[in-house]
Amino acid sequence: MIQTLEALSGLMRQDGAVRIYAKKLAPNDNSKNQIYLGGDFSVLNIIPHGEVQTDDAELAGSVRDRAKAKVRFSWIDGNGRHEGPNTQLILYPKYPEVRMSGFLKGCRNAPADVMRVRDEGRVLFIGITRDGRVLGYAAAAGSPLAQAVYGTPDLEPVGVFLEIPAEPALGSTRDRLLETLAAIYRRSWIQSRKLGSDGVIRPYAARNGGGYTLEAELGISPNGYSEPDFLGWEIKQYGVGDFDRFRPKSPVTLLTPEPTGGYYRDNGVEAFIRRFGYADKSGKADRINIGGIYACNRTYHADTGLQLRMTGYDAVRGKITDMNGGIALIDRQDEVAALWKYTGIIEHWNRKHAQAAYVPSLFRTPPPEYRYGPRIQLCEDTDLTLFLQAVATGTVYYDPGIKLEGADGPRAAVKRRSQFRVRHDQLGQMYHRTETVEFVL
């Protein structure tokens, strides 16, 4: 039996965990009633999951929309890993809330004695690996490990969880992140560079090197599961004109998903451009564009005749009413030109981290160099429901850069760029907690 947080962290690290969390279990958190993971969708940015699928379940003569997503889950103990093949997240958008179920089914070595009872004082530990697997360990009420969680008051909250430092002696991930960013700020100008997948840092000449250079300084290698991160924090740099006003040069791109429905999906992007696009306004021949700003508080776009709306969503209550709906571009005849279904948006949102650090940068050339600023914006507890509310109010908008080059020739070339963006000064609306930290020389 594992008795200390250090021993648990060591065991989970051996199996690849890079983030470790604890949840104090309530009596209703058991295999019969499922495990409650929060009254919003913020846990989707903590627990990796597979494809989100809708499930219309008839209950008491009515239909309740919900969605499910598989989780690559295993229980661990001193004897190794034990796969829980039926583990899944269940999303109830009308409440909203998320629960986890199926974690005992099909697993002979699961801790059923802990997870089937209603004892208060139990603790569930969750370890997240870099490749998107989830490890679980259950501590019984009154056990030394459970008492260690209840007796450690300074554990950092992340949603419904408490974060357990993977390496406790090194301190919190927040403090380590800020120490590292402060050291980078004090280095002043840094030559543009990029860390390759082979671990070698090389010079980088293109103008989009701000993020790559910062990642190289942080030692961030390419990550196949999600966005580049440092100790579990998503790192986002943005260009500014100076460090006095910190005025961003461009808005923040939140998501870049391709439509999953509508005319765009049914007929292809070229047909979509030819039907709704317009001739290039700078005079470039044989080029058809789809650009501009589309927001739910705006009317039809003058050039494309399209308007952004949300279907299957109650804007007053801030809740999804139909999981088969989504964010849609609608033409004047009410035909759906493009649709981003909620299930697909959930999967894209899952790639965002629960915690993010936004770092300002300056650029100069020659040679291309970057300097990273002293004012860091820390954002925690991102939540899909906040994103949807911001779309409904027009705070988040659709800003495409779609074009068809050589449109009149035999080899027309399609360029796709669908992106949902927000002004930097409104970024905090995407998180439940924000804080600005400023370094001094």
N, C-alpha and C positions, 0 to 999 in steps of 0.2 A: 504494500500500500504506500502510495506517495504521500509524504507528510509535510513538505515545505513547498513554497512557491518557487524557490530556486530549483528544486528537483523537478517540479512539473515543467518549468521553462526549459530545463536541459533536455528532458524527454521529448518535448514537442519540437525543440530546435533540431534534435537528431532526425526527426521525421520531416524537416523542412519548413517548420513554421517560422514566419517572419513577424507576424503580429499575433498576440495572445490576449484573449478577453475572458472575463468572468461575468456570469449573470447569476445574481442571487435569485433562486427559484421561489416563486410563490406557491401556495398549496395547489392552485389550479394548473401550474406548470408540470404536467405529467403526460404520459403516453396516451391517456384517454382524452384529455382536453387539449392536447398539443402544447407547444411552448410559445408563449406570447413574446413577440419580438418588437412590439411598439405600436403606438397609435398613429403612425404615419409610415412612409416608405423609406425612411432613412437607413434602415438595416440593409437595404438592397445594395448600398455602397460599402457594406462591411462584409457580408457573407457572399462569396462568389456563387453564381448559380447559372444554370443552363437556359435554354430557350423558354420564354414565357408563353404558356398556352392557356387559352380561355377554357373555362369549364362551367357550363350552365347546369346547375344542380337544382332539381325540383324539390322544394321543401314546403310542406304544408300547403300544397296546391299552388304555389307561386314559384317563380323562377328567380334565383339569386345569382347574379353574375359574380364570378370569382376567377382567379387565374392561379396556375401552378407552375412551379419551376423546379427542376431536379437539382439536387446538391450532391457533389462528389464527396460524400461524408464517410468517415471511418472513426470508430472508437479506438482509443489507444490505451494500453496498459503496459506493465512490465514484460508481457509476453509478445508484444508486437501490435500491429494494426489489425482491426477487424472491420471489414467493410459493412456499412449500413446501406444496402443497395436501394432501399425504398425511401430514403430521406428526401424531403421536398419542402419548399417554401409554399405557403398558401397565402395569396393576396386577396384581401377583401376590400375592394376599392370604395364601397359605399360607406364604410365606417370612418376612415380607412384604418386597416391594421394588417399586420403580417404575422403569421404563425409558422412554426416548423412542426412537421409531422413525419410519421413513418420511420423514425430513427431507431426503433427497436425491431421492426419487422424484417425478418430474413437475416438477422444477425445473431448467431448463437452465443457469442461472447459479449453481448451488449450488457451494460450495467442496469438490468431490469429492476434489481432490488432498490435502486435509487430513483429511477425514472418512472416507476409505476406507483409510487406512494405519494402522499400529500404532505409529507413532513416539511415544516418550515425550517429554514436554515441550510437546506441543500444548496450546492453551487454547481453550475454547469460551466466548464471551461471550453473555449473554442479557440483553435489555432488555425490561422490562415497561411497557406503556403503561397509561394510566388507563382506557381502554376495553377492556382485556383482550386486546390483541394482544401477541404475543411476537416480538421481533426477535433475530436471531442473527448472529454474526460469528465466524469461525474463524481462529485464528492458528497458523501452522505452528511446529513445534519449532525453537527457535533464532532465531526472528524477534524483532525489537526489542520488539514488543508482548508476546509470550510472556515474554521475558526481564524485561520491566517487571513482570509479575505475580509471577514467581518472585523478583524482587529487591525486592519491597515487602512487608516482613514484618508490617506493622501493619494489613493489610486485615481487616475484621471478618468472621468466619465466620457464615454463615446456612445451616444444613443442610450439604449437600455443596458449597455455593458459597462464594465470597468476594465481599463486596459492594464494588463500585467506586463511589466517590462520584460522583453525577451532576454535582456541582459541587465538584471536589476542593479548591478554595481555601477553601471554607466549612467544611471539617472534616466529621467523621462525623455521620450523622443522629442517633445517640444523644446526642452532646454538644449538638447544636443543639436537640433536643427538650427536654433537661433545662434548658438555658439559658432556653428560652421558658417552660416550666412554672414555673421559679423566679421569673421576672419576674411571672407571673400570681399566684403566691402572695404576692408582696410588694405587689401592688396592693390586697390586702385585699378588702373587699366590692365586688361588681360587680352592677349592676342586671341582672335577668333579661332576656335578649334572644335573638334568633334571626337567623341569617344566611340570607336568602332566596336562592332560585335566581338572582335578578337581581343578587346581590352587595350588596344593601342590608341593613344591620342594623336590626332593628325591635324595640321592646319586646315582651316575651312574658310573659303573665300566668298561664298555667296552671302547676300545681304540678310538672309534669315538665320544667321548664326547665333543670335542672342540666347535662344533656348539651349542650343547644342553646347555652347561655351559654358553656360552655367551648369548644365548636367555633367560636363566633363570635370569641372571643378568639384562637383559633389561626388564624383565617382559613380555616376548612374550609368549602368550599362543598359542596352536595349532590353525591353521587357515585353515578352510576347503576350502576357495576360492583360495588361492594362497600361495606363499612361505612365510615363517615367515618374519614379518616386524616390524619396529619400526617407528611410525609416518609416515608411507607410504614409508620408505626406506627399501629396501631389504638388509638384513644383511648377509654377507658371510665371514666366518672366514677361514683361511688357515694356515697350519702348516709351520713353518720355523725352521731352525737350530739355529739361533741366531738373535738378534735385531740389529746387526751391518751391515750385508749385506742384510738381509731380503730376502734370497734366498728361494723361495717356494719349498716344498718337492714334490709337484705333480702339474700337469696342472689343469686348471679350467674346470670343466664339465659344459657346457652351456645348453645342452638339453639331455634328456634320452627318446626319443620317440620310440615306437615300429613301425616297418614298416607297411605301410598301403596298400602296393601293391607288385607285383612280386611273385616269387616262394615261398618266405617266407610266404606271406599272403595266397596264394592260396592253398598251400600244408601243411602248418603248420611248426612250428619251428623245430620239430624233423626231419622231412624229409629234411629241409634245412640244418641242421647240418650233417646228414648222406651223403648228396650229396656233400657239399662243405667243410666239416670239415676235420681235420687231427688228427692222433693219438697223445695223450698227450706226449709232448716232455720230461717230467720229468720221464716218465716210469710208470705212473699210469695206471693200467690195466682197460680195458673196459671204457675208457674215450676218447671222441672225442671233440676237441676244435675248436672254431673259434675265433681267436684273431689277434693281429697285428695292424699296422697303415695303414689306407686307406685315401689317399688324392688325390684331383683332379690333382695334379702335379706329381703323381707317376704312375708307370706302374702296370701291374697285380701283385697281391701278390703271392709270390712263393709258399705258402702253400695252399691257397684256390683257386687261379686262378681268383680272383675277383678284379675289379677296380672300384674306385669311380668316378662317372660322374654326371653332371647336365643336365637334359633334360628340354626342354622348357624354356631355360634361355639364354639370350644374355649377355655373359661375358664382351664384349667390352662396351656395353651401361649400364651394371649393372641392367638389367630389366628382369622380368618374361615375357615370350612371350606366354606361355601356362599354365594356372592354373592347368591343369590336369597332368602336368609334375611334376618333383621333383628331389630330390637327390637320386641317384640310385647306387646300386652295380651291375655291369655288368660282365658276364663271357666272356670267349674268343670266344664264339659263338654268342655274342651280345644278349644273353637272360638276362632279368632282374631278378636277383636273389632276390633283395629286393629293395623296393621303398618307400621313404618317400615323399608323395605328398605335394605340397606347401600348400594346404588347411590345412592338418594336422599339418605341421610345424608352420603355422600361429597361430593355436590354442595353441600349446605348447609355442610359443614365447610370447603369451599374458600373460602367467603366470609370466613372468619376470616383475619386476617393472621398471618404467621409471627412477628411481633413486636407486642406490645401493652403499653400503659402504663395502669395503673389508678390513678385520681386521686380522693382523698377530697374531699367537699364538705360545707359547712354551709349551712343555709338559714334566712332570717329574712324576716319581713314585718310590716307594710307599710313601704315598697313591697317587692315580692319581689326578694330579692338573694341572691347566692351568694358564698361564699368558698372557695377551693380550697387544700387542705392541703399541708404540707411533706413528707409521706412518700409517695413514689411507688413503686409496685411495677412493676418491669420484668419482663416475661415473654417468653421467646424460644423458638423452635423448638416450636410447637404441633404436635401429631401426632394424627391420628384414632385410631391404635392406643391411645394413652393414654386418649382419651375412651371407647372401647369397654371397656377394662379397668376404668375407673371405673364404668361402667354395670353391668358384671358383678358388681362387688363391692358395689354399692349406694351408692357415693359420689356418683355422678350419678343423679338421680331424675327421674321424670316428675311434673310438677305442673300439671295442666290447670285451666283456668277456662272450662269449656264450659257453656253454658246455653241453655234454650229458654224464651223469654218469651211470654206469651199462649198457653200450650200448649193451652188448651181453646177458644180462639177460632179464627176463620177465617183470621187472619193471624199465625200464630205466627212469632216472630223468633228466628233462630239467632245465637248469639254464639260464635265459635270462638277458642280460645286453647290451643294445645298448646305446652308448653315443657319443655325439659330443663334442670335447674338443679343448682348445686353450692354448698355453703357457701363463703363467701369465704376462710375459713382453709384450705380444701382446694383452692383454685384452682390452686395451684402444681403439682398432679398432672396438669394439662392441658398442661404445658410441660416441656421438657427442661432449661431454664435459667431461674431466677428470681433477682432481686436487688432489694433495697429501698434506695432512695436518699432521704436526708433533707436538706432544705434548712435553712439558718439565715438569720435576718433580718440 
